[in-house]
Amino acid sequence: MTSTLQLGESFVGDGVNAAHINTVLGHREGPAGTAWATALAGPSQGHVPFVAVLRPSLPVKPLTLFVTKAAPAGDEHGLLIWGPAQAGVAAGVADAVADGVIPREAADTHALIAAVWVNPAADDADTVYRNNREATRTALANGAAALPDLDEVLEARHAPHNPFYAPSTASA
């Protein structure tokens, strides 16, 4: 794992409280470390990356940069991002280490970026937390296993869909 850049993705849940996570995990001295530091030092309007913590002053390891995909749409949305979604990401990373998805020895040598979608219409803090925890752990496991399988990708190209769009059979 020392020189491998692991990219992961996971979508967990449904409706407005679903979680969509993308992860980039790699050695701090490689491209992941450069991207981590660059993102932390270069926030953009509405997207301020921050270190995910399990509780104040206790960052998760490997150090995880939480990057929101949706700018806070208001105070309630912001609280769901910084509260339950961030707690879920931190717990999901810790789960991945506890489960051996991320080796313990990588905790102090690797950097993790988690790009996180919290729907502006989300309305259930506990569901946002649970979905982000599971999506983070799953994205990291998918990255470690180099998923998805290419044959699955090639087969799915015939009927692509996602929670926001499915082509009509006439255009497929």
Backbone as ProteinMPNN parsed JSONL, in Angstrom:
{"seq_chain_A": "MTSTLQLGESFVGDGVNAAHINTVLGHREGPAGTAWATALAGPSQGHVPFVAVLRPSLPVKPLTLFVTKAAPAGDEHGLLIWGPAQAGVAAGVADAVADGVIPREAADTHALIAAVWVNPAADDADTVYRNNREATRTALANGAAALPDLDEVLEARHAPHNPFYAPSTASA", "coords_chain_A": {"N_chain_A": [[0.815, -1.203, 0.0], [2.133, 1.178, 0.291], [2.989, 2.72, -1.942], [0.766, 2.917, -3.495], [-1.937, 4.604, -4.926], [-5.107, 4.876, -3.836], [-8.361, 4.892, -5.018], [-11.705, 5.441, -4.278], [-15.281, 4.844, -4.217], [-18.644, 5.285, -3.14], [-22.139, 4.921, -2.704], [-24.671, 5.285, -0.476], [-27.814, 4.575, 0.916], [-31.018, 6.21, 0.428], [-33.104, 8.673, -1.132], [-33.298, 12.004, 0.262], [-31.468, 11.856, 2.325], [-29.385, 10.262, 1.611], [-25.966, 9.185, 1.107], [-23.091, 10.127, -0.673], [-19.898, 9.282, -1.393], [-16.565, 9.976, -2.309], [-13.265, 8.806, -2.341], [-9.781, 9.45, -1.851], [-6.836, 7.974, -1.238], [-3.572, 7.859, -0.139], [0.058, 7.832, 0.116], [1.544, 10.314, 2.192], [3.752, 11.575, 1.128], [3.396, 11.483, -1.561], [1.266, 11.979, -4.486], [-1.27, 12.097, -3.253], [-0.78, 13.311, -0.783], [0.14, 15.805, -1.654], [-2.161, 16.757, -2.981], [-3.902, 16.839, -0.787], [-2.741, 18.802, 0.926], [-2.801, 20.993, -0.815], [-5.556, 21.311, -1.288], [-6.445, 21.914, 1.309], [-5.162, 24.338, 1.732], [-6.272, 25.939, -0.209], [-9.149, 26.876, -0.195], [-12.41, 27.25, -1.725], [-15.135, 29.421, -2.716], [-17.752, 28.67, -0.63], [-16.873, 26.072, -0.299], [-15.069, 24.771, 1.95], [-12.49, 22.969, 2.878], [-11.87, 20.724, 5.606], [-10.326, 19.154, 8.492], [-11.364, 15.962, 9.403], [-12.827, 15.004, 12.445], [-13.067, 12.857, 15.303], [-13.883, 13.688, 17.712], [-13.762, 16.979, 19.184], [-10.483, 18.152, 18.771], [-9.462, 15.611, 18.327], [-8.447, 14.261, 15.732], [-9.292, 11.953, 13.131], [-7.375, 9.097, 12.081], [-5.95, 7.635, 9.173], [-5.05, 11.119, 8.748], [-7.756, 12.951, 7.648], [-9.128, 14.765, 5.071], [-11.994, 16.502, 4.782], [-14.074, 17.277, 2.219], [-16.587, 19.149, 0.99], [-19.098, 18.512, -1.43], [-21.262, 20.018, -2.011], [-22.043, 23.314, -1.551], [-22.884, 24.838, 1.56], [-26.314, 25.281, 1.904], [-27.698, 26.756, 3.655], [-28.161, 27.437, 7.194], [-29.131, 25.049, 8.48], [-28.448, 23.036, 6.634], [-25.67, 23.376, 6.601], [-25.076, 22.632, 9.265], [-25.712, 19.905, 9.109], [-23.711, 19.053, 7.396], [-21.268, 19.707, 8.791], [-21.741, 18.48, 11.184], [-23.329, 15.645, 11.578], [-22.594, 14.404, 9.046], [-19.815, 14.826, 8.861], [-19.01, 13.569, 11.259], [-19.811, 10.984, 10.639], [-18.118, 10.395, 8.458], [-15.597, 10.507, 9.738], [-15.906, 8.399, 11.621], [-16.315, 6.283, 9.835], [-13.816, 6.136, 8.568], [-12.226, 5.406, 10.773], [-13.44, 2.936, 11.265], [-12.604, 1.586, 8.952], [-9.859, 1.384, 9.426], [-9.883, -0.11, 11.817], [-11.005, -2.467, 10.846], [-9.024, -3.37, 9.183], [-8.974, -2.598, 6.536], [-7.634, -0.286, 5.909], [-4.325, -0.412, 6.593], [-2.918, -0.415, 9.903], [-0.325, 0.623, 10.073], [-0.34, 2.537, 8.119], [-1.631, 4.685, 9.131], [-0.201, 6.911, 10.073], [1.322, 7.649, 7.937], [-0.064, 8.102, 5.635], [-2.421, 10.032, 3.701], [-5.794, 11.09, 3.498], [-8.451, 11.983, 1.417], [-11.755, 12.897, 1.482], [-14.443, 13.331, -0.487], [-17.565, 14.662, -0.139], [-21.045, 14.331, -0.415], [-23.798, 16.018, 0.713], [-27.107, 16.3, 0.602], [-28.859, 19.31, 0.052], [-31.501, 19.216, 0.893], [-31.562, 17.37, 2.905], [-32.75, 15.884, 5.939], [-32.612, 14.379, 8.265], [-30.625, 13.877, 10.813], [-29.454, 11.603, 12.116], [-29.716, 9.585, 10.18], [-28.229, 10.703, 8.09], [-25.71, 10.635, 9.331], [-25.344, 7.779, 9.728], [-25.46, 6.852, 7.042], [-23.281, 8.216, 5.86], [-21.171, 7.209, 7.362], [-21.192, 4.466, 6.662], [-20.921, 4.695, 3.861], [-18.388, 5.88, 3.64], [-16.671, 3.936, 4.791], [-17.196, 1.857, 3.009], [-16.413, 2.992, 0.527], [-13.662, 3.218, 0.967], [-12.992, 0.51, 1.273], [-13.69, -0.368, -1.286], [-11.799, 1.052, -2.8], [-9.432, -0.107, -1.829], [-9.732, -2.653, -2.821], [-9.63, -2.231, -5.504], [-12.037, -1.832, -6.856], [-14.699, -0.758, -9.015], [-15.045, -3.953, -10.718], [-13.707, -4.275, -13.966], [-15.116, -5.679, -15.98], [-17.731, -5.554, -15.002], [-18.183, -2.812, -15.199], [-18.047, -2.462, -17.991], [-20.263, -3.993, -18.8], [-22.355, -2.584, -17.58], [-22.477, -0.287, -19.057], [-24.433, -0.415, -20.956], [-26.839, 0.157, -19.809], [-26.853, 2.631, -18.178], [-27.504, 4.318, -15.085], [-28.595, 6.381, -12.352], [-29.42, 7.694, -9.066], [-30.601, 10.069, -9.872], [-31.168, 10.076, -12.539], [-32.279, 8.134, -15.273], [-31.927, 6.793, -18.415], [-34.451, 6.836, -20.964], [-35.926, 3.927, -22.419], [-36.049, 4.231, -25.101], [-33.923, 5.899, -25.737], [-31.721, 4.539, -24.926]], "CA_chain_A": [[0.0, 0.0, 0.0], [2.942, 2.373, 0.483], [3.079, 3.578, -3.125], [-0.468, 2.836, -4.257], [-2.981, 5.607, -4.744], [-6.38, 4.167, -3.85], [-9.523, 5.721, -5.297], [-12.912, 4.7, -3.941], [-16.583, 5.491, -4.382], [-19.774, 4.549, -2.577], [-23.419, 5.615, -2.54], [-25.436, 4.511, 0.504], [-29.081, 5.169, 1.319], [-31.871, 6.712, -0.644], [-33.765, 9.926, -0.815], [-32.51, 13.197, 0.571], [-30.46, 11.581, 3.355], [-28.369, 9.362, 1.062], [-24.584, 9.67, 1.156], [-22.228, 9.785, -1.804], [-18.523, 9.549, -0.962], [-15.416, 9.627, -3.145], [-12.07, 8.852, -1.504], [-8.427, 9.385, -2.404], [-5.952, 7.588, -0.149], [-2.219, 7.571, -0.589], [1.154, 8.259, 0.979], [1.65, 11.774, 2.349], [4.855, 12.079, 0.301], [3.033, 11.306, -2.963], [0.242, 12.881, -5.011], [-2.379, 12.287, -2.306], [-0.336, 14.311, 0.182], [0.154, 17.103, -2.342], [-3.554, 17.168, -3.183], [-4.451, 17.117, 0.537], [-2.238, 20.11, 1.368], [-3.276, 22.014, -1.753], [-6.983, 21.539, -1.038], [-6.589, 22.583, 2.606], [-4.659, 25.712, 1.62], [-6.955, 26.67, -1.275], [-10.602, 26.737, -0.216], [-13.132, 28.069, -2.693], [-16.4, 29.952, -2.21], [-18.712, 27.665, -0.223], [-16.248, 24.759, -0.156], [-13.925, 24.952, 2.838], [-12.066, 21.664, 3.393], [-11.447, 20.709, 7.004], [-9.888, 17.851, 8.978], [-12.443, 15.241, 10.077], [-12.49, 14.667, 13.826], [-13.973, 11.988, 16.043], [-14.371, 14.655, 18.703], [-12.857, 18.129, 19.099], [-9.054, 17.933, 19.026], [-9.088, 14.222, 18.096], [-8.656, 13.932, 14.324], [-9.197, 10.547, 12.763], [-6.165, 8.74, 11.344], [-5.083, 8.698, 8.669], [-5.666, 12.437, 8.694], [-8.762, 12.948, 6.585], [-9.631, 16.07, 4.667], [-13.403, 16.462, 4.397], [-14.349, 18.276, 1.187], [-18.001, 19.069, 0.656], [-19.427, 18.672, -2.847], [-22.348, 20.996, -2.097], [-21.888, 24.447, -0.641], [-24.009, 24.906, 2.489], [-27.457, 26.023, 1.368], [-28.278, 27.476, 4.779], [-27.636, 26.992, 8.482], [-29.462, 23.644, 8.745], [-27.626, 22.208, 5.753], [-24.303, 23.47, 7.123], [-24.973, 21.811, 10.465], [-25.699, 18.494, 8.704], [-22.385, 18.795, 6.824], [-20.22, 19.768, 9.808], [-22.102, 17.617, 12.304], [-23.455, 14.199, 11.347], [-21.838, 13.884, 7.891], [-18.408, 14.823, 9.25], [-18.839, 12.513, 12.259], [-19.928, 9.714, 9.929], [-16.884, 10.178, 7.701], [-14.524, 10.185, 10.694], [-16.149, 7.056, 12.155], [-16.102, 5.334, 8.741], [-12.367, 5.977, 8.402], [-11.773, 4.609, 11.915], [-13.913, 1.57, 11.009], [-11.742, 0.991, 7.925], [-8.601, 1.02, 10.081], [-10.173, -1.199, 12.757], [-11.297, -3.675, 10.063], [-7.855, -3.746, 8.395], [-9.062, -2.084, 5.169], [-6.449, 0.578, 5.916], [-3.401, -0.982, 7.581], [-2.568, 0.471, 11.022], [0.943, 1.31, 9.81], [-0.591, 3.643, 7.19], [-2.336, 5.757, 9.832], [0.646, 8.094, 10.231], [2.109, 7.893, 6.723], [-0.956, 8.333, 4.507], [-3.403, 11.118, 3.76], [-7.068, 10.714, 2.909], [-9.394, 13.038, 1.034], [-13.117, 12.4, 1.317], [-15.378, 14.279, -1.102], [-18.81, 14.259, 0.511], [-22.299, 14.96, -0.85], [-24.939, 16.089, 1.62], [-28.187, 16.958, -0.125], [-29.396, 20.469, 0.771], [-32.818, 18.894, 1.439], [-31.434, 16.351, 3.957], [-33.57, 16.296, 7.08], [-32.524, 13.433, 9.374], [-29.21, 13.865, 11.203], [-28.973, 10.25, 12.404], [-29.606, 8.857, 8.91], [-27.071, 11.285, 7.403], [-24.546, 10.075, 10.004], [-25.203, 6.349, 9.415], [-25.165, 6.671, 5.621], [-21.921, 8.682, 5.585], [-20.239, 6.262, 7.987], [-21.132, 3.269, 5.827], [-20.395, 5.046, 2.537], [-16.94, 6.109, 3.76], [-16.02, 2.642, 4.978], [-17.347, 1.098, 1.764], [-15.565, 3.608, -0.5], [-12.283, 2.835, 1.264], [-12.862, -0.913, 0.944], [-13.706, -0.462, -2.751], [-10.5, 1.518, -3.271], [-8.422, -1.106, -1.478], [-9.947, -3.834, -3.671], [-9.619, -1.769, -6.906], [-13.378, -1.996, -7.425], [-15.423, -1.925, -9.509], [-14.441, -4.831, -11.704], [-13.858, -3.696, -15.298], [-16.188, -6.35, -16.716], [-18.996, -4.994, -14.517], [-18.286, -1.478, -15.799], [-18.352, -2.609, -19.418], [-21.638, -4.476, -18.926], [-23.282, -1.534, -17.14], [-22.548, 0.823, -20.025], [-25.628, -0.592, -21.772], [-28.002, 0.67, -19.089], [-26.408, 3.473, -17.064], [-28.531, 5.053, -14.337], [-28.227, 6.792, -11.007], [-30.641, 8.126, -8.379], [-31.133, 11.308, -10.42], [-31.437, 9.961, -13.967], [-32.223, 6.855, -15.982], [-32.382, 7.069, -19.788], [-35.625, 6.087, -21.419], [-35.522, 2.775, -23.237], [-35.922, 4.684, -26.487], [-32.626, 6.55, -25.966], [-30.645, 3.689, -24.4]], "C_chain_A": [[0.855, 1.262, 0.0], [2.989, 3.274, -0.744], [1.8, 3.607, -3.944], [-1.406, 3.985, -3.909], [-4.303, 4.873, -4.882], [-7.522, 5.151, -4.018], [-10.77, 4.9, -5.037], [-14.154, 5.539, -4.099], [-17.638, 4.634, -3.729], [-20.967, 5.481, -2.451], [-24.256, 4.743, -1.619], [-26.699, 5.287, 0.868], [-29.896, 5.598, 0.121], [-32.53, 8.007, -0.189], [-32.788, 11.014, -0.419], [-31.403, 12.963, 1.594], [-29.39, 10.595, 2.896], [-26.994, 10.026, 1.151], [-23.843, 9.211, -0.093], [-20.825, 10.243, -1.445], [-17.556, 9.133, -2.057], [-14.189, 9.767, -2.25], [-10.799, 8.772, -2.338], [-7.521, 9.117, -1.214], [-4.583, 7.262, -0.717], [-1.195, 8.12, 0.388], [1.227, 9.786, 1.022], [2.735, 12.368, 1.454], [4.578, 11.922, -1.193], [1.945, 12.281, -3.383], [-0.93, 13.094, -4.052], [-2.016, 13.343, -1.265], [-0.311, 15.71, -0.417], [-1.26, 17.625, -2.529], [-4.192, 17.572, -1.857], [-4.044, 18.527, 0.983], [-2.745, 21.234, 0.48], [-4.748, 22.333, -1.491], [-7.198, 22.277, 0.284], [-6.197, 24.059, 2.505], [-5.429, 26.551, 0.603], [-8.45, 26.501, -1.286], [-11.224, 27.633, -1.288], [-14.471, 28.489, -2.088], [-17.367, 28.801, -1.901], [-18.145, 26.281, -0.006], [-14.959, 24.914, 0.649], [-13.547, 23.588, 3.415], [-11.619, 21.777, 4.849], [-11.074, 19.288, 7.4], [-11.036, 17.204, 9.755], [-11.969, 14.795, 11.458], [-13.529, 13.712, 14.406], [-14.603, 12.733, 17.215], [-13.408, 15.831, 18.64], [-11.45, 17.778, 19.572], [-8.631, 16.471, 18.941], [-9.378, 13.875, 16.631], [-8.533, 12.437, 14.091], [-7.884, 10.322, 12.025], [-6.491, 7.62, 10.395], [-5.831, 10.029, 8.613], [-6.511, 12.545, 7.439], [-9.247, 14.354, 6.322], [-11.044, 15.884, 4.135], [-13.626, 17.608, 3.416], [-15.802, 18.122, 0.782], [-18.211, 19.303, -0.842], [-20.512, 19.714, -3.046], [-22.092, 22.094, -1.085], [-23.092, 24.483, 0.3], [-25.109, 25.825, 1.952], [-28.152, 26.853, 2.446], [-27.724, 26.891, 6.068], [-27.907, 25.512, 8.75], [-28.608, 22.708, 7.898], [-26.178, 22.218, 6.24], [-24.109, 22.616, 8.366], [-24.963, 20.319, 10.14], [-24.347, 18.113, 8.09], [-21.356, 18.682, 7.943], [-20.496, 18.87, 11.001], [-22.152, 16.149, 11.91], [-22.678, 13.671, 10.146], [-20.36, 13.788, 8.241], [-18.133, 13.734, 10.284], [-18.914, 11.131, 11.603], [-18.676, 9.39, 9.129], [-15.757, 9.777, 8.645], [-14.7, 8.767, 11.239], [-15.924, 5.996, 11.076], [-14.625, 5.099, 8.471], [-11.825, 5.111, 9.539], [-12.23, 3.155, 11.765], [-12.997, 0.867, 10.009], [-10.39, 0.588, 8.512], [-8.838, -0.169, 11.013], [-10.399, -2.524, 12.029], [-10.12, -4.137, 9.208], [-7.927, -3.334, 6.938], [-7.913, -1.122, 4.919], [-5.52, -0.003, 6.973], [-3.043, 0.046, 8.667], [-1.303, 1.261, 10.737], [0.776, 2.471, 8.833], [-1.219, 4.853, 7.889], [-1.512, 7.038, 9.96], [1.466, 8.423, 8.989], [1.251, 8.269, 5.516], [-1.897, 9.501, 4.768], [-4.646, 10.658, 3.017], [-7.875, 11.965, 2.597], [-10.74, 12.361, 0.841], [-13.964, 13.528, 0.74], [-16.774, 13.793, -0.754], [-19.994, 15.051, -0.023], [-23.302, 14.873, 0.284], [-25.988, 16.914, 0.891], [-28.69, 18.164, 0.681], [-30.773, 20.222, 1.386], [-32.757, 17.836, 2.541], [-32.139, 16.846, 5.218], [-33.495, 15.365, 8.29], [-31.055, 13.231, 9.737], [-28.686, 12.446, 11.444], [-28.812, 9.425, 11.136], [-28.431, 9.388, 8.098], [-25.787, 10.718, 7.999], [-24.322, 8.62, 9.589], [-24.807, 6.134, 7.956], [-23.75, 7.118, 5.282], [-20.88, 7.767, 6.209], [-20.078, 5.039, 7.088], [-20.549, 3.572, 4.452], [-18.887, 5.272, 2.578], [-16.201, 4.788, 3.896], [-16.073, 1.832, 3.69], [-16.482, 1.669, 0.644], [-14.105, 3.227, -0.28], [-12.036, 1.357, 0.948], [-12.848, -1.11, -0.566], [-12.371, -0.013, -3.34], [-9.403, 0.507, -3.004], [-8.513, -2.333, -2.381], [-9.945, -3.499, -5.164], [-10.953, -2.038, -7.592], [-13.849, -0.689, -8.04], [-14.594, -2.736, -10.503], [-14.708, -4.265, -13.107], [-14.964, -4.366, -16.105], [-17.564, -5.844, -16.295], [-19.232, -3.608, -15.117], [-18.704, -1.589, -17.268], [-19.776, -3.099, -19.641], [-22.638, -3.371, -18.592], [-23.406, -0.399, -18.146], [-23.801, 0.744, -20.882], [-26.888, -0.04, -21.109], [-27.554, 1.533, -17.906], [-27.605, 4.151, -16.389], [-27.957, 5.441, -12.983], [-29.488, 7.31, -10.324], [-31.295, 9.377, -8.985], [-31.503, 11.21, -11.894], [-31.357, 8.498, -14.415], [-32.726, 7.138, -17.394], [-33.62, 6.258, -20.125], [-35.139, 4.949, -22.302], [-35.341, 3.182, -24.682], [-34.557, 5.299, -26.779], [-31.45, 5.686, -25.511], [-29.876, 2.992, -25.509]], "O_chain_A": [[0.327, 2.34, -0.274], [3.027, 4.495, -0.595], [1.754, 4.258, -4.987], [-1.63, 4.289, -2.737], [-4.589, 4.306, -5.936], [-7.643, 6.119, -3.267], [-10.882, 3.776, -5.525], [-14.103, 6.769, -4.116], [-17.555, 3.406, -3.752], [-20.827, 6.663, -2.138], [-24.526, 3.586, -1.939], [-26.658, 6.496, 1.096], [-29.521, 5.383, -1.031], [-32.503, 8.367, 0.988], [-31.599, 10.947, -0.731], [-30.495, 13.785, 1.718], [-28.578, 10.143, 3.703], [-26.875, 11.247, 1.256], [-23.954, 8.059, -0.512], [-20.582, 11.429, -1.221], [-17.705, 8.07, -2.66], [-14.079, 10.729, -1.489], [-10.752, 8.119, -3.381], [-7.441, 9.927, -0.29], [-4.457, 6.482, -1.661], [-1.54, 8.789, 1.362], [1.001, 10.459, 0.016], [2.65, 13.533, 1.065], [5.455, 12.206, -2.01], [1.723, 13.293, -2.719], [-1.523, 14.173, -4.044], [-2.848, 14.176, -0.906], [-0.696, 16.681, 0.234], [-1.533, 18.797, -2.269], [-4.945, 18.544, -1.806], [-4.888, 19.337, 1.366], [-3.083, 22.311, 0.971], [-5.136, 23.501, -1.475], [-8.042, 23.168, 0.366], [-6.827, 24.919, 3.12], [-5.249, 27.768, 0.561], [-8.999, 26.029, -2.281], [-10.64, 28.636, -1.698], [-14.882, 27.958, -1.056], [-17.754, 28.052, -2.798], [-18.869, 25.388, 0.435], [-13.891, 25.159, 0.087], [-14.204, 23.101, 4.335], [-11.062, 22.792, 5.266], [-11.457, 18.33, 6.729], [-11.61, 17.819, 10.653], [-10.863, 14.28, 11.618], [-14.707, 13.755, 14.048], [-15.718, 12.429, 17.64], [-12.319, 15.687, 18.084], [-11.263, 17.185, 20.634], [-7.558, 16.113, 19.428], [-10.409, 13.279, 16.318], [-7.77, 11.747, 14.766], [-7.342, 11.244, 11.415], [-7.245, 6.718, 10.76], [-7.051, 10.076, 8.455], [-6.055, 12.274, 6.329], [-9.716, 15.048, 7.224], [-11.254, 15.185, 3.144], [-13.394, 18.77, 3.746], [-16.199, 17.07, 0.281], [-17.583, 20.177, -1.441], [-20.663, 20.242, -4.148], [-21.941, 21.825, 0.107], [-24.209, 24.186, -0.123], [-24.866, 26.979, 1.599], [-29.103, 27.578, 2.152], [-26.917, 25.962, 6.042], [-27.013, 24.793, 9.199], [-28.104, 21.702, 8.396], [-25.533, 21.17, 6.282], [-23.085, 21.947, 8.505], [-24.283, 19.546, 10.815], [-23.892, 16.98, 8.247], [-20.65, 17.678, 8.037], [-19.578, 18.533, 11.751], [-21.122, 15.476, 11.907], [-22.14, 12.566, 10.224], [-19.719, 12.779, 7.95], [-17.118, 13.043, 10.191], [-18.169, 10.222, 11.97], [-18.221, 8.247, 9.119], [-15.039, 8.813, 8.38], [-13.729, 8.012, 11.307], [-15.398, 4.922, 11.37], [-14.224, 3.973, 8.176], [-11.051, 4.184, 9.297], [-11.482, 2.238, 12.104], [-12.652, -0.301, 10.19], [-9.835, -0.444, 8.133], [-8.07, -1.131, 10.996], [-10.028, -3.583, 12.536], [-10.202, -5.186, 8.57], [-7.035, -3.68, 6.163], [-7.294, -1.137, 3.855], [-5.897, -0.077, 8.143], [-2.885, 1.232, 8.377], [-1.202, 2.43, 11.107], [1.669, 3.313, 8.73], [-1.324, 5.926, 7.296], [-2.072, 8.135, 9.956], [2.232, 9.387, 8.997], [1.775, 8.705, 4.491], [-2.128, 9.895, 5.912], [-4.56, 9.928, 2.03], [-7.967, 12.883, 3.411], [-10.849, 11.368, 0.12], [-14.179, 14.552, 1.39], [-17.129, 12.649, -1.039], [-19.96, 16.28, -0.078], [-23.618, 13.783, 0.762], [-25.773, 18.09, 0.6], [-28.922, 18.039, 1.883], [-31.175, 20.94, 2.302], [-33.799, 17.441, 3.064], [-32.136, 18.037, 5.531], [-34.245, 15.548, 9.248], [-30.332, 12.506, 9.055], [-27.579, 12.124, 11.015], [-27.868, 8.642, 11.027], [-27.707, 8.607, 7.48], [-24.87, 10.358, 7.261], [-23.23, 8.265, 9.145], [-23.923, 5.329, 7.662], [-23.077, 6.46, 4.488], [-19.809, 7.571, 5.634], [-18.957, 4.625, 6.789], [-19.76, 2.784, 3.931], [-18.182, 4.892, 1.643], [-15.217, 4.547, 3.196], [-15.089, 1.188, 3.324], [-15.879, 0.909, -0.114], [-13.388, 2.943, -1.24], [-10.985, 1.002, 0.415], [-12.082, -1.927, -1.077], [-11.867, -0.632, -4.277], [-8.539, 0.284, -3.852], [-7.504, -2.976, -2.671], [-10.22, -4.363, -5.996], [-10.995, -2.422, -8.761], [-13.423, 0.383, -7.61], [-13.593, -2.268, -11.045], [-15.821, -3.825, -13.394], [-15.681, -3.689, -16.841], [-18.463, -5.716, -17.127], [-20.354, -3.275, -15.496], [-19.608, -0.887, -17.721], [-20.433, -2.66, -20.584], [-23.663, -3.244, -19.261], [-24.36, 0.376, -18.081], [-24.195, 1.745, -21.482], [-27.891, 0.203, -21.781], [-27.845, 1.202, -16.757], [-28.585, 4.507, -17.043], [-26.953, 4.886, -12.536], [-30.54, 7.36, -10.961], [-32.43, 9.704, -8.638], [-32.083, 12.142, -12.451], [-30.485, 7.742, -13.987], [-33.826, 7.664, -17.564], [-33.809, 5.145, -19.636], [-34.047, 5.018, -22.866], [-34.572, 2.56, -25.415], [-34.074, 5.242, -27.91], [-30.296, 6.073, -25.697], [-28.941, 2.241, -25.234]]}, "name": "protein", "num_of_chains": 1, "seq": "MTSTLQLGESFVGDGVNAAHINTVLGHREGPAGTAWATALAGPSQGHVPFVAVLRPSLPVKPLTLFVTKAAPAGDEHGLLIWGPAQAGVAAGVADAVADGVIPREAADTHALIAAVWVNPAADDADTVYRNNREATRTALANGAAALPDLDEVLEARHAPHNPFYAPSTASA"}
